[in-house]
Amino acid sequence: MLDIAKKKLEGKNIEFKESDLLGFFDDLGRNEDIDTVMSTYAIHHLTQEEKHILFEKIYGCLPQ
């Protein structure tokens, strides 16, 4: 899926990162700007508790 996205969005100002779904936001640098978070075929694999943790982490990384 990552290869397909890169081909479709070639030339756009987009940085792709591949990571563990829950660990990704812990690995972000403090100066990194996040405008959009997109997940395909992944979130439904998490437990309800993991989903809650994930969405808290996402919310904390987006501009306020």
Beta strands, then each sheet from edge to edge (+ up, - down):
end
